[in-house]
Amino acid sequence: MPEAIDVTCPCCEAVLKVDPETGAVVWVDGGRKKEAARDFDELVDKVRASRSSLDEKFERAARMNASSRDVLAKKFEEARKRAALDPDAKPPNPFDWD
């Protein structure tokens, strides 16, 4: 398994450990806290501005979920084909691998 890649977040300056195979963040180190909003109107403006970013993140998560379902379906089909070739074979036991 390749080593995780360190990426520095431009917003909070946190160090993110990213898995190069999946692109998922596996660890977050440090970072500075966000400053508090000064008034309610400023907070509402920030929420409205971040809505498009949140929609994009949701779409990306939905695509990742759909692709993981496809990968699992392919793995299942491959296992089913292998089981059909030799129906009397016992599936491999991970505890027997030494």
DAKAWO-V131075 format. One record per residue. N is the residue number from 0. RES is the residue in one letter. PHI is phi in degrees with one decimal (999 if undefined). D_LAST is the distance of its C-alpha to the last C-alpha in Angstrom with 2 decimals. Layout:
n=N res=RES phi=PHI d_last=D_LAST
n=N res=RES phi=PHI d_last=D_LAST
This chain:
n=0 res=M phi=999 d_last=19.32
n=1 res=P phi=-67.9 d_last=22.85
n=2 res=E phi=-66.8 d_last=24.57
n=3 res=A phi=-70.1 d_last=27.00
n=4 res=I phi=-96.1 d_last=30.61
n=5 res=D phi=-87.5 d_last=33.28
n=6 res=V phi=-129.0 d_last=36.42
n=7 res=T phi=-94.7 d_last=39.57
n=8 res=C phi=-72.4 d_last=41.41
n=9 res=P phi=-71.9 d_last=45.06
n=10 res=C phi=-83.5 d_last=46.37
n=11 res=C phi=-111.2 d_last=44.89
n=12 res=E phi=61.0 d_last=43.40
n=13 res=A phi=-80.5 d_last=40.00
n=14 res=V phi=-95.5 d_last=36.92
n=15 res=L phi=-104.0 d_last=34.61
n=16 res=K phi=-95.2 d_last=30.94
n=17 res=V phi=-113.9 d_last=30.45
n=18 res=D phi=-74.3 d_last=27.25
n=19 res=P phi=-69.0 d_last=28.20
n=20 res=E phi=-77.1 d_last=26.29
n=21 res=T phi=-101.3 d_last=27.83
n=22 res=G phi=79.2 d_last=30.88
n=23 res=A phi=-88.6 d_last=30.38
n=24 res=V phi=-79.2 d_last=31.42
n=25 res=V phi=-101.9 d_last=28.52
n=26 res=W phi=-159.1 d_last=30.57
n=27 res=V phi=-126.2 d_last=34.26
n=28 res=D phi=-113.4 d_last=35.66
n=29 res=G phi=67.9 d_last=39.31
n=30 res=G phi=104.4 d_last=42.21
n=31 res=R phi=-98.1 d_last=45.75
n=32 res=K phi=-74.9 d_last=47.23
n=33 res=K phi=-74.7 d_last=49.53
n=34 res=E phi=-75.0 d_last=53.16
n=35 res=A phi=-72.1 d_last=54.89
n=36 res=A phi=-69.9 d_last=57.35
n=37 res=R phi=-82.6 d_last=60.95
n=38 res=D phi=-147.5 d_last=62.39
n=39 res=F phi=-64.8 d_last=61.55
n=40 res=D phi=-62.1 d_last=62.83
n=41 res=E phi=-64.4 d_last=60.58
n=42 res=L phi=-65.7 d_last=57.58
n=43 res=V phi=-62.8 d_last=58.59
n=44 res=D phi=-62.2 d_last=58.93
n=45 res=K phi=-64.5 d_last=55.41
n=46 res=V phi=-65.1 d_last=53.99
n=47 res=R phi=-64.7 d_last=55.92
n=48 res=A phi=-70.0 d_last=54.79
n=49 res=S phi=-85.5 d_last=51.09
n=50 res=R phi=-60.2 d_last=51.29
n=51 res=S phi=-65.5 d_last=50.62
n=52 res=S phi=-64.1 d_last=47.59
n=53 res=L phi=-67.3 d_last=46.22
n=54 res=D phi=-62.4 d_last=46.93
n=55 res=E phi=-63.8 d_last=45.04
n=56 res=K phi=-63.5 d_last=42.00
n=57 res=F phi=-64.2 d_last=42.14
n=58 res=E phi=-62.1 d_last=42.35
n=59 res=R phi=-63.7 d_last=39.38
n=60 res=A phi=-65.7 d_last=37.30
n=61 res=A phi=-65.6 d_last=38.51
n=62 res=R phi=-64.9 d_last=37.52
n=63 res=M phi=-64.3 d_last=34.01
n=64 res=N phi=-64.3 d_last=33.71
n=65 res=A phi=-65.5 d_last=35.03
n=66 res=S phi=-69.3 d_last=32.70
n=67 res=S phi=-68.6 d_last=29.63
n=68 res=R phi=-64.3 d_last=30.93
n=69 res=D phi=-64.3 d_last=31.28
n=70 res=V phi=-63.2 d_last=27.72
n=71 res=L phi=-64.2 d_last=26.40
n=72 res=A phi=-64.5 d_last=28.82
n=73 res=K phi=-65.0 d_last=27.63
n=74 res=K phi=-63.0 d_last=23.96
n=75 res=F phi=-64.1 d_last=25.16
n=76 res=E phi=-63.3 d_last=27.32
n=77 res=E phi=-64.1 d_last=24.60
n=78 res=A phi=-65.0 d_last=22.38
n=79 res=R phi=-65.2 d_last=25.55
n=80 res=K phi=-62.6 d_last=26.30
n=81 res=R phi=-65.9 d_last=22.92
n=82 res=A phi=-69.4 d_last=23.35
n=83 res=A phi=-70.0 d_last=26.90
n=84 res=L phi=-67.1 d_last=25.97
n=85 res=D phi=-137.0 d_last=23.94
n=86 res=P phi=-67.8 d_last=25.02
n=87 res=D phi=-88.3 d_last=23.45
n=88 res=A phi=-72.7 d_last=19.87
n=89 res=K phi=-87.1 d_last=17.55
n=90 res=P phi=-65.0 d_last=16.11
n=91 res=P phi=-65.3 d_last=12.39
n=92 res=N phi=-101.0 d_last=10.84
n=93 res=P phi=-64.0 d_last=8.82
n=94 res=F phi=-76.0 d_last=7.69
n=95 res=D phi=-85.6 d_last=6.14
n=96 res=W phi=-82.9 d_last=3.77
n=97 res=D phi=-124.1 d_last=0.00
